[in-house]
Amino acid sequence: MIRQYELVERVRAYDKDADEALLNRAYVFSMRAHGSQTRASGDPYFSHPLEVAGILTDMQLDCATIVTALLHDTIEDTIATYEEIEELFGVDVARLVDGVTKLSRIEMVSEVSRQAENFRKFLLAMSSDIRVLLVKLADRLHNMRTLHYIKTPEKRRRIALETMEIYAPLAARIGMHEIKEELEELSFQHLFPEARASIMARLDFLHGEGGEGLRQRIMNHITTLLQDFGIAAQVTGREKTPYSIWRKMQNNNVAFEQLSDIMAFRVIVDSEETCYRVLGLVHGHWQAVPGTFDDYISTPKRNGYQSLHTAVMGPERQRIEVQIRTEEMHRVAELGVAAHWSYKQNVESTVDGMQYKWIQELLEILDHASSPEEFLENTKLAMFQDQVFCFTPKGELIALPRGATPVDFAYAVHSQIGDTCVGAKVNGKPVPLRSELHNGDQVEILRSKAQTPNPRWESFVNTGKARSAIRRHIRQQQRKEYMELGREILERAFEKEDRDLTSKAIQEAVTRLKLQDTADLYMQVGQGTMSERQVFEIVFPGAKLKGDYAKPLPFARDKTRDRKAGDHAVPIKGLTPGVAVHLSECCHPLPGDRIVGVMLPGKGVMVHTIDCEALEAFMEMPERWVDLSWYKDEDQAESYVGRVEILISNEIGALAKIAEVVARDHGNINNLRITDRDPEFFRLVVDLEVHDVKHLTNIVAALRANPVVNTVERVRG
């Protein structure tokens, strides 16, 4: 335990003008107030505020903050009062102690309910003075260091989870990198002990294989390189923490052996100009890894962080990460906001002059807001603009990046919940799945066992976990559907030539094309990277083809020919639009339409109606044409989009009458656009969700019979 004189000496070591008498009074007051209280470890309770104060002296914080650390639990856990603290230690210290006490009380409630309102209060209590948060982070850090003394596993896990989800992101948001990393690492030990033990074992194995020596050799290489060009630098190297390694494995879905940048090296120099000189030397001497360079000096992060980041194939062909910064940049990188809130600067000048503009904005809005609601509305929880914190219906906290959607939330809770997501309610109201989530939202995910990830989700999700899960499903679905489509194309092509598509014939093609297996062949045909004619000529070299491949397929010109069971058209039944087949938006083909396909190499088949004008562009590419059929089941209830152009009278209620006609015939208006208007008529382009051509035809007939409708025509291009 730190002795009284040792604490005073620590503060005076960086602040010769520190109020020694104030520090001594606070030390004695806290020790007497806590008296015989003990912690779970059996140590005197007073050891805890003393250790918190010690952590803050390492950051060289002002005297008032150190005194606050010594007193931070007195109002909460002893008979001491706010008035007593104010009388003995002044208004500034009393206000800070009261702020930390409020945070502690909110935390106690949040452990039970974890509701959004409590989290809002948490932010409000902390925002009045950032030093309140600094003391609270130091308090949480010491509690995490001694968490193993708590006997109840559930309580340890709950505290560790709260630390990982709230306190570590808070530390990151204000740039306190060292504290953030230690909080994450300590939480990781209790949340995922087996994963951490596995990573530690692998790191120990690397050390045994010469990892420690390799790091020293790389440091020597960098140092020698810089010395040769007259640059004095402090070069250090370290392994990434087990938690950061584990997180990268999870985010990138890779194994430990696939991580190639476990080691990171830091170069600290005397000036910003030298930083860029070092960068040039490093890139000139070793090959840079594309896409890994970030310049946070010219464009600092919002928490004030500045550094140059790059990755190179360093000595011994080992991929390494290199960070280049000045001494002052390094201090800010490690201590964040605490680097600016030191004994050297008073509170007012620090807030006005610091780079943490978001803190200044937060305090200004708080000062001018007429209510907490106005404060929250205006700030949009600016403290976490890079993250949003949402809640499950049970009150569990889920941290997501800003811009996240309900689909991101579903996958963050569990992959299976994401895969089966069909809808969402935010704060009790149904919302589209592409809606952006905000801090404090309570999100309920609606699920169906029949649901699978929708390819359209990828366009709006914002987390790596959601995106990788959707892409994985798309890849699996694409492979399956490409194979099915390719097999159908080959079967119809061989039938057209009066040949049988035997397993022997297919194996012959696989062997000659040096493919892996039959599935690979079907997939390439389905993707459009290989034509059925190529396969046929490989299987039967020199055979005369009956099919007309020299010009656009005959069926493309025969727009009246009925589909017969014996035709050689490829059915697209069972294929998902947007995966192996794509329904063209120029003509909106519907079941019942005469359709043809155009192969798009690597993407599958684009489906058009036979009279679509867009087909003219492919008249000289007969090898890309595919004869298609729907072969739709009568009881199939899928929806497709048909587009119509309607000319209606410009009168009150006209749109309502159109909507009523569509609804009465069980259609749905998907989109509506007014393309022309004058005093008498409006021209509309309307997209209707229907089951097939017959369904659309019935709606068109009903619209034509309505008095407000002048004309209705289906749009073909």
C-alpha positions in Angstrom: 0.0 0.0 0.0 1.3 3.5 -0.9 2.4 5.4 2.1 1.2 9.0 2.7 4.6 10.6 2.0 5.1 8.4 -1.1 1.9 9.7 -2.6 2.8 13.3 -1.9 6.3 12.7 -3.4 4.7 11.2 -6.6 2.6 14.3 -7.2 5.4 16.7 -6.3 7.7 14.9 -8.7 5.8 16.3 -11.6 4.1 19.3 -9.9 6.3 21.2 -7.5 3.5 23.6 -6.7 1.1 20.9 -5.6 -1.0 21.6 -2.5 0.8 19.2 -0.1 -1.4 20.0 2.8 -4.6 19.3 0.7 -3.1 15.9 -0.3 -2.3 15.0 3.3 -5.7 16.0 4.6 -7.4 13.9 1.9 -5.2 10.9 2.7 -6.0 11.0 6.4 -9.7 11.8 5.9 -10.2 8.9 3.6 -8.3 6.4 5.8 -10.3 7.4 8.8 -13.7 7.5 7.0 -13.3 3.9 5.6 -12.0 2.8 9.0 -12.2 -1.0 9.4 -13.9 -1.7 6.1 -12.3 -4.4 4.0 -12.4 -5.5 0.4 -13.1 -9.0 -1.0 -9.3 -9.6 -1.0 -9.2 -9.0 2.7 -7.2 -5.8 2.3 -8.3 -2.6 4.1 -10.8 -0.8 1.9 -8.7 2.3 2.0 -6.1 0.5 -0.2 -8.5 0.9 -3.1 -8.9 4.7 -3.3 -5.1 4.9 -2.6 -4.4 2.7 -5.6 -6.8 4.7 -7.7 -4.9 7.8 -6.8 -1.6 6.1 -7.6 -2.9 5.2 -11.1 -3.8 8.9 -11.7 -0.4 10.1 -10.5 1.1 8.0 -13.3 -0.9 10.2 -15.7 0.4 13.3 -13.9 -3.0 14.7 -13.3 -3.7 17.8 -11.3 -3.9 17.9 -7.5 -7.7 18.2 -7.4 -8.1 14.9 -9.4 -5.7 13.0 -7.1 -7.6 14.3 -4.0 -10.9 13.2 -5.7 -9.5 9.8 -6.2 -8.7 9.5 -2.5 -12.2 10.6 -1.5 -14.3 9.1 -4.4 -16.0 6.4 -2.3 -16.4 8.4 1.0 -19.9 9.9 0.2 -21.1 6.5 -1.1 -19.7 4.1 1.4 -19.1 6.1 4.6 -21.0 8.6 6.8 -19.1 11.6 5.1 -21.4 14.1 3.4 -21.1 16.4 0.4 -21.2 19.5 2.7 -18.3 18.1 4.8 -16.2 17.4 1.7 -16.9 20.9 0.4 -16.0 22.5 3.7 -12.7 20.6 4.0 -11.5 20.4 0.4 -13.3 23.1 -1.6 -16.1 23.3 -4.1 -14.1 21.9 -7.1 -13.2 18.7 -5.2 -16.7 18.3 -3.8 -18.2 18.6 -7.2 -15.8 16.0 -8.7 -16.5 13.6 -5.8 -20.2 14.1 -6.2 -19.9 13.3 -9.9 -18.1 10.1 -9.3 -20.7 9.1 -6.7 -23.5 9.7 -9.2 -21.7 7.4 -11.7 -21.4 4.7 -9.1 -25.1 4.9 -8.2 -26.1 4.7 -11.8 -23.8 1.7 -12.3 -25.5 -0.1 -9.4 -28.9 0.4 -11.0 -27.7 -0.6 -14.4 -26.3 -3.9 -13.2 -29.9 -4.9 -12.5 -31.9 -3.3 -15.4 -29.3 -2.2 -18.0 -32.0 0.2 -19.4 -31.2 2.9 -21.9 -32.4 5.7 -19.6 -29.8 4.7 -17.0 -27.1 4.9 -19.7 -28.2 8.4 -20.7 -27.9 9.4 -17.1 -24.5 7.9 -17.0 -23.4 10.1 -19.9 -25.0 13.2 -18.4 -23.3 12.8 -15.0 -19.9 12.3 -16.6 -20.1 15.1 -19.1 -20.0 17.9 -16.6 -16.3 17.4 -16.1 -14.2 14.9 -17.9 -12.0 14.4 -14.8 -15.0 12.6 -13.3 -14.6 10.0 -16.0 -10.8 9.8 -15.5 -11.3 9.0 -11.8 -14.0 6.4 -12.7 -11.8 4.7 -15.3 -9.0 4.5 -12.8 -11.5 3.1 -10.2 -12.7 0.5 -12.6 -9.1 -0.4 -13.6 -8.1 -1.2 -10.0 -11.4 -3.1 -9.5 -10.6 -5.2 -12.6 -7.1 -5.9 -11.3 -8.6 -7.4 -8.2 -11.7 -8.9 -9.7 -10.3 -12.5 -9.2 -10.9 -12.0 -5.4 -14.7 -12.0 -6.0 -16.0 -15.5 -5.3 -19.2 -15.4 -7.4 -18.4 -16.4 -11.0 -21.6 -14.7 -12.3 -20.7 -11.4 -10.6 -17.2 -11.5 -12.0 -18.5 -12.1 -15.5 -21.1 -9.4 -15.2 -18.5 -6.8 -14.1 -16.1 -8.0 -16.8 -18.9 -7.7 -19.5 -19.8 -4.2 -18.4 -16.1 -3.2 -18.5 -15.8 -4.6 -22.0 -19.0 -3.0 -23.3 -18.9 0.4 -21.6 -15.6 1.3 -19.9 -13.1 0.1 -22.4 -15.0 1.9 -25.3 -15.1 5.0 -23.1 -11.4 4.9 -22.6 -10.9 4.4 -26.3 -13.2 7.3 -27.1 -11.1 9.7 -25.0 -7.8 8.3 -26.4 -6.6 6.5 -23.3 -5.1 3.6 -25.2 -3.1 1.9 -22.3 -6.1 1.8 -20.0 -8.4 0.6 -22.8 -6.0 -2.2 -23.6 -5.6 -3.3 -20.0 -9.4 -3.1 -19.3 -10.0 -5.3 -22.4 -7.3 -7.7 -21.5 -8.6 -8.1 -17.9 -12.1 -8.5 -19.1 -11.0 -11.1 -21.6 -9.5 -13.2 -18.9 -12.9 -13.6 -17.2 -15.2 -13.6 -20.2 -13.3 -16.0 -22.5 -10.6 -17.8 -20.3 -10.3 -20.8 -22.6 -9.7 -18.6 -25.7 -7.2 -16.5 -23.9 -5.3 -19.6 -22.6 -5.2 -21.0 -26.1 -3.7 -17.8 -27.5 -1.2 -17.5 -24.7 -0.1 -21.0 -25.3 0.5 -20.3 -29.0 2.4 -17.1 -28.1 4.6 -19.1 -25.7 5.2 -21.5 -28.5 6.3 -18.7 -30.8 8.7 -17.4 -28.1 10.2 -20.9 -27.9 10.6 -20.8 -31.7 12.7 -17.6 -31.4 9.9 -15.0 -31.4 11.7 -12.9 -28.7 14.9 -12.9 -30.6 13.2 -12.1 -33.9 11.6 -9.0 -32.3 14.9 -7.8 -31.0 16.6 -8.4 -34.4 13.9 -6.4 -36.2 14.3 -3.5 -33.7 18.0 -3.6 -34.3 17.4 -3.5 -38.1 15.1 -0.4 -37.8 17.5 1.3 -35.4 20.5 0.7 -37.7 18.6 1.9 -40.8 17.7 5.2 -39.1 21.2 5.7 -37.6 22.7 5.3 -41.1 20.7 8.4 -42.2 21.4 10.4 -39.0 18.0 10.0 -37.4 17.9 9.5 -33.6 14.9 7.5 -32.6 13.5 5.4 -29.8 12.4 2.0 -31.3 10.3 -0.4 -29.3 8.5 -3.6 -30.3 5.8 -5.6 -28.7 3.3 -8.3 -29.4 -0.3 -7.4 -29.8 -2.4 -8.3 -26.7 -4.2 -11.7 -26.6 -7.5 -9.9 -26.8 -6.6 -7.8 -29.9 -5.3 -11.0 -31.5 -8.5 -12.9 -30.6 -10.7 -9.9 -31.9 -8.8 -9.9 -35.2 -9.3 -13.6 -35.6 -13.0 -13.2 -34.9 -13.6 -10.2 -37.1 -11.6 -11.5 -40.1 -12.7 -15.1 -39.5 -9.1 -16.4 -39.7 -7.0 -18.8 -37.6 -4.1 -17.8 -35.5 -1.6 -19.2 -38.0 -3.0 -16.9 -40.7 -2.2 -13.7 -38.7 0.9 -12.3 -40.1 1.2 -9.0 -38.1 1.2 -10.1 -34.5 4.3 -7.9 -33.9 4.1 -4.1 -33.9 7.0 -1.7 -33.7 6.9 2.0 -32.6 9.4 4.6 -33.7 9.4 7.8 -31.6 11.3 10.8 -33.1 11.8 14.5 -32.3 9.6 16.2 -34.9 6.7 15.8 -37.3 9.0 16.3 -40.3 11.2 13.5 -39.1 8.1 11.2 -38.9 7.7 11.5 -42.6 11.4 11.0 -43.3 11.3 7.8 -41.3 8.2 6.7 -43.2 10.1 7.2 -46.5 13.1 5.3 -45.3 10.9 2.4 -44.1 9.0 2.2 -47.3 12.1 2.6 -49.4 13.9 -0.2 -47.5 11.1 -2.7 -47.2 8.1 -3.5 -49.4 5.0 -1.8 -48.1 1.8 -3.9 -47.7 -0.9 -2.3 -50.0 -3.8 -0.7 -48.2 -2.2 -0.6 -44.7 -1.0 3.1 -44.6 -2.9 5.6 -42.5 -1.8 9.2 -41.9 -3.3 10.3 -38.5 -0.8 13.2 -38.3 -2.3 15.3 -41.0 -5.8 13.9 -40.2 -5.9 13.2 -36.4 -8.6 11.0 -34.9 -11.3 12.8 -33.1 -9.8 11.9 -29.7 -6.6 13.7 -30.7 -4.6 10.7 -31.6 -1.8 11.3 -34.1 0.6 8.8 -35.7 1.7 7.3 -39.0 0.7 3.7 -39.4 2.0 1.3 -42.0 2.8 -2.3 -42.5 5.8 -3.7 -44.4 7.4 -7.0 -45.3 10.2 -6.4 -42.9 13.5 -8.1 -42.1 13.4 -11.9 -42.6 10.3 -11.4 -44.8 8.2 -11.0 -41.7 5.1 -8.8 -42.0 5.3 -6.1 -39.3 3.2 -3.1 -38.3 5.1 0.2 -37.8 3.8 3.2 -36.0 5.8 6.5 -36.2 5.1 9.5 -34.0 6.7 12.3 -31.9 7.2 12.2 -28.1 4.2 14.5 -27.6 2.1 12.4 -30.0 3.1 9.3 -28.0 2.1 10.9 -24.8 -1.4 11.8 -26.2 -1.7 8.3 -27.7 -1.1 6.6 -24.4 -2.9 9.0 -22.0 -5.5 10.5 -24.3 -7.5 13.3 -22.7 -5.4 12.9 -19.5 -2.4 14.2 -21.4 -4.1 17.5 -21.8 -5.6 17.6 -18.3 -2.4 17.5 -16.4 -1.2 19.8 -13.6 0.5 22.0 -16.2 -2.8 23.5 -17.5 -5.9 24.8 -15.7 -9.3 23.4 -16.6 -10.6 26.4 -18.6 -7.6 26.7 -20.9 -7.5 23.0 -21.4 -11.1 22.7 -22.6 -10.8 25.7 -24.9 -7.5 24.9 -26.4 -7.5 21.1 -26.6 -8.1 19.0 -29.7 -11.0 17.2 -28.1 -13.6 19.3 -29.8 -16.4 16.9 -29.1 -15.9 17.3 -25.3 -16.2 21.1 -25.7 -19.3 20.7 -27.8 -20.8 18.3 -25.2 -20.2 20.7 -22.4 -21.5 23.7 -24.3 -24.7 21.9 -25.2 -25.2 20.8 -21.6 -24.8 24.4 -20.4 -27.3 25.7 -22.9 -29.9 22.9 -22.9 -33.2 23.6 -21.3 -33.8 19.9 -20.5 -32.0 16.6 -20.6 -34.2 15.7 -23.6 -33.0 18.7 -25.5 -29.4 17.9 -24.5 -29.7 14.3 -25.8 -31.5 15.4 -29.0 -28.8 18.0 -29.9 -25.7 16.0 -29.0 -26.9 12.7 -30.4 -24.7 11.2 -27.7 -21.6 12.8 -29.2 -19.4 10.9 -26.8 -20.0 7.8 -28.9 -20.4 9.0 -32.4 -18.2 6.2 -33.5 -20.3 3.7 -31.7 -23.9 3.1 -30.8 -25.1 1.3 -27.7 -28.5 -0.5 -28.1 -30.4 -2.8 -25.8 -32.2 -6.2 -26.2 -35.7 -6.5 -24.8 -34.1 -8.0 -21.7 -31.9 -5.0 -21.2 -28.6 -6.5 -22.3 -26.3 -4.0 -23.9 -25.0 -4.4 -27.5 -22.2 -2.2 -28.8 -22.3 -1.6 -32.6 -20.5 0.8 -35.0 -22.3 4.0 -35.9 -24.6 3.4 -38.9 -25.5 -0.1 -37.8 -28.9 -1.6 -38.6 -31.3 -4.1 -37.0 -29.6 -6.8 -39.1 -26.2 -5.9 -37.6 -27.8 -6.0 -34.2 -29.3 -9.5 -34.8 -25.9 -10.9 -35.9 -24.2 -9.2 -32.9 -26.6 -11.1 -30.6 -26.1 -14.4 -32.3 -25.4 -15.6 -35.8 -28.5 -17.8 -35.9 -30.7 -14.8 -34.9 -29.2 -12.9 -37.8 -29.7 -15.7 -40.3 -33.4 -16.1 -39.4 -34.2 -12.3 -39.1 -37.4 -11.3 -40.9 -38.2 -8.0 -39.2 -37.4 -5.7 -36.3 -39.1 -3.4 -33.8 -37.1 -0.4 -32.4 -38.5 1.1 -29.2 -41.7 -1.0 -29.8 -42.4 0.2 -33.3 -41.8 -1.9 -36.5 -39.0 -0.5 -38.7 -37.4 -1.4 -42.0 -34.4 -3.6 -41.6 -32.2 -1.0 -43.3 -33.0 1.6 -40.6 -30.1 3.1 -38.8 -29.9 2.5 -35.0 -29.2 5.2 -32.5 -27.9 5.2 -28.9 -30.3 3.9 -26.4 -32.6 2.2 -28.9 -34.2 -1.0 -27.6 -34.3 -3.5 -30.5 -36.5 -6.6 -30.8 -35.7 -9.0 -33.7 -38.5 -10.9 -35.4 -37.5 -14.3 -36.6 -38.7 -17.2 -38.8 -37.3 -20.7 -39.2 -38.0 -20.5 -42.9 -35.9 -17.4 -43.4 -32.3 -17.3 -44.8 -30.0 -14.3 -45.2 -31.2 -12.0 -48.0 -28.5 -11.0 -50.5 -29.9 -7.4 -50.4 -28.9 -7.1 -46.8 -25.2 -6.8 -47.8 -25.9 -3.4 -49.3 -26.8 -1.8 -45.9 -25.2 -3.8 -43.1 -22.3 -2.1 -41.3 -20.5 -4.8 -39.2 -18.0 -7.3 -40.4 -19.8 -10.2 -38.7 -23.1 -9.5 -40.5 -21.4 -8.9 -43.8 -19.3 -12.1 -43.6 -22.3 -14.2 -42.6 -24.4 -12.8 -45.5 -21.6 -13.3 -48.0 -21.0 -16.8 -46.8 -24.7 -17.7 -47.4 -24.6 -16.0 -50.8 -21.5 -18.0 -51.8 -23.1 -21.2 -50.7 -26.4 -20.4 -52.4 -24.7 -19.2 -55.6 -22.6 -22.3 -55.9 -25.7 -24.5 -55.4 -27.8 -22.4 -57.9 -25.0 -22.0 -60.5 -24.6 -25.8 -60.4 -28.3 -26.4 -60.9 -28.5 -23.8 -63.7 -25.4 -25.2 -65.4 -26.7 -28.7 -65.3 -30.0 -27.7 -66.8 -28.3 -25.7 -69.6 -26.1 -28.7 -70.5 -29.0 -31.1 -70.4 -31.1 -29.0 -72.8 -28.1 -28.4 -75.1 -27.3 -32.1 -75.3 -31.0 -32.9 -75.9 -31.0 -30.4 -78.8 -28.2 -32.3 -80.4 -29.9 -35.7 -79.7 -27.2 -36.7 -77.3 -27.3 -37.9 -73.8 -25.6 -36.0 -71.0 -24.0 -39.1 -69.4 -21.7 -39.1 -66.4 -19.0 -40.5 -68.8 -19.4 -37.5 -71.1 -19.3 -35.0 -68.2 -16.2 -36.7 -66.7 -14.5 -36.5 -70.1 -15.1 -32.7 -70.2 -13.9 -32.4 -66.6 -10.7 -34.2 -67.4 -9.9 -32.3 -70.5 -10.6 -29.0 -68.9 -8.5 -29.9 -65.9 -11.3 -29.1 -63.5 -11.7 -30.5 -60.0 -15.0 -32.3 -60.4 -18.4 -32.3 -62.1 -19.7 -29.7 -59.8 -17.0 -27.3 -60.9 -18.0 -27.8 -64.6 -21.7 -27.2 -63.9 -20.8 -24.1 -61.9 -18.7 -22.6 -64.7 -21.5 -23.1 -67.2 -24.1 -21.7 -64.8 -21.8 -18.6 -64.2 -21.5 -18.0 -67.9 -17.7 -18.4 -67.9 -18.0 -21.4 -70.2 -20.7 -22.1 -72.8 -22.6 -25.3 -73.5 -21.2 -25.3 -77.0 -17.6 -25.4 -75.6 -18.5 -28.4 -73.4 -20.2 -30.2 -76.3 -17.2 -29.7 -78.7 -14.9 -31.0 -76.0 -17.0 -34.1 -75.4 -17.7 -34.7 -79.1 -14.8 -33.1 -81.0 -15.5 -32.6 -84.7 -19.3 -33.4 -84.4 -21.6 -31.3 -86.6 -23.9 -29.1 -84.5 -27.6 -29.1 -85.2 -28.2 -26.0 -83.0 -28.0 -22.7 -84.8 -25.1 -21.0 -83.0 -24.1 -18.7 -85.9 -26.8 -16.1 -85.2 -29.2 -15.2 -82.4 -31.3 -18.2 -81.4 -34.4 -18.9 -83.6 -36.6 -18.8 -80.5 -35.6 -15.2 -80.0 -37.4 -14.3 -83.2 -40.5 -16.5 -82.6 -42.5 -14.4 -80.2 -45.7 -16.3 -80.6 -44.4 -19.8 -80.1 -46.1 -21.6 -77.1 -44.0 -23.4 -74.5 -44.3 -27.1 -74.8 -43.2 -29.8 -72.4 -40.7 -31.1 -74.9 -39.0 -27.8 -75.6 -35.4 -27.4 -74.8 -35.9 -24.3 -72.6 -34.1 -24.1 -69.3 -36.5 -23.7 -66.3 -35.6 -21.1 -63.7 -38.0 -22.6 -61.2 -36.4 -22.8 -57.7 -33.6 -20.3 -58.6 -33.4 -17.2 -56.4 -33.6 -13.8 -58.2 -30.4 -12.0 -57.6 -28.3 -15.1 -57.1 -27.9 -17.2 -60.3 -30.6 -15.4 -62.3 -31.4 -11.7 -62.3 -34.8 -10.3 -63.4 -34.1 -7.4 -65.6 -35.5 -4.0 -64.4 -35.9 -2.7 -68.0 -38.8 -5.0 -68.8 -39.8 -6.6 -65.4 -40.4 -10.1 -66.6 -43.3 -12.0 -64.9 -44.3 -15.7 -64.7 -46.3 -16.3 -67.8 -44.2 -13.9 -70.0 -42.2 -15.4 -72.9 -38.7 -15.0 -71.6 -35.1 -15.4 -72.7 -31.8 -15.1 -70.9 -28.5 -13.4 -71.6 -25.4 -14.9 -69.9 -23.3 -12.4 -68.0 -19.9 -14.1 -67.6 -19.3 -14.6 -63.9 -22.7 -13.4 -62.8 -25.2 -15.9 -64.3 -28.3 -15.1 -66.4 -30.1 -11.8 -67.0 -33.8 -12.6 -67.7 -35.7 -10.4 -70.2 -39.1 -10.6 -71.8 -38.9 -11.7 -75.5 -39.9 -8.2 -76.7 -37.6 -6.2 -74.5 -35.7 -3.6 -76.5 -32.5 -4.2 -74.5 -32.1 -7.5 -76.3 -31.1 -5.7 -79.5 -27.7 -5.0 -77.9 -27.0 -8.8 -77.8 -28.2 -9.8 -81.3 -24.6 -10.3 -82.5 -23.7 -12.4 -79.5 -25.6 -15.7 -80.1 -23.3 -17.6 -77.7 -24.8 -15.7 -74.8 -28.5 -16.4 -75.4 -30.3 -19.0 -73.3 -33.9 -20.2 -73.9 -35.7 -20.0 -70.6 -39.0 -21.0 -69.1 -40.7 -20.3 -65.8 -42.4 -23.7 -65.3 -44.1 -22.0 -62.4 -46.3 -24.1 -60.1 -49.9 -22.9 -59.9 -49.9 -22.8 -56.1 -46.6 -20.8 -56.0 -47.2 -17.6 -54.1 -44.0 -15.6 -54.9 -44.3 -11.9 -55.7 -42.7 -10.2 -58.7 -42.8 -6.6 -59.9 -44.7 -5.5 -62.9 -44.6 -1.9 -64.2 -47.5 -0.1 -65.7 -48.1 3.5 -67.0 -51.4 5.0 -66.1 -53.0 8.2 -67.4 -55.5 9.5 -64.8 -57.8 12.4 -64.5 -56.6 15.2 -62.2 -59.3 15.1 -59.7 -59.7 14.7 -55.9 -59.4 11.1 -54.8 -58.0 9.7 -58.1 -55.0 8.2 -56.5 -57.1 6.7 -53.7 -59.3 5.0 -56.3 -56.3 3.5 -58.1 -54.9 2.2 -54.8 -58.3 0.7 -54.0 -58.5 -1.1 -57.3 -55.0 -2.6 -56.9 -55.8 -3.7 -53.3 -59.1 -5.2 -54.2 -57.3 -7.5 -56.7 -54.7 -8.5 -54.1 -51.9 -6.5 -55.6 -49.5 -4.1 -53.8 -48.1 -0.8 -55.0 -44.3 -1.1 -54.7 -43.4 2.3 -56.2 -45.1 5.2 -57.8 -43.7 8.1 -59.8 -45.5 11.0 -61.5 -43.8 11.6 -64.9 -46.1 14.2 -66.4 -48.9 16.5 -65.1 -51.2 19.2 -66.5 -54.5 20.7 -65.3 -56.5 17.8 -66.7 -54.3 14.6 -66.5 -51.5 13.0 -64.5 -49.2 10.3 -66.0 -48.0 7.8 -63.5 -45.4 5.0 -63.6 -46.5 2.4 -61.0 -44.6 -0.8 -59.9 -47.0 -3.5 -58.8 -46.2 -6.6 -56.8 -48.1 -9.4 -58.5 -47.8 -13.2 -58.8 -47.7 -13.5 -62.6 -48.9 -12.0 -65.9 -52.4 -13.2 -65.3 -52.5 -11.4 -62.0 -51.2 -8.2 -63.6 -53.6 -8.5 -66.5 -56.6 -8.7 -64.1 -55.4 -5.5 -62.3 -54.9 -3.7 -65.6 -58.4 -4.6 -66.7 -59.9 -3.4 -63.4 -58.0 -0.1 -63.7 -59.2 0.4 -67.2 -62.8 0.0 -66.0 -62.4 2.8 -63.4 -63.8 6.2 -64.5 -60.7 8.1 -63.3 -58.4 6.1 -65.6 -57.9 7.2 -69.2 -55.3 4.6 -70.3 -53.2 1.8 -68.8 -50.3 0.1 -70.5 -47.6 -2.2 -69.3 -44.1 -0.8 -69.5 -41.8 -3.0 -71.5 -38.5 -1.0 -71.4 
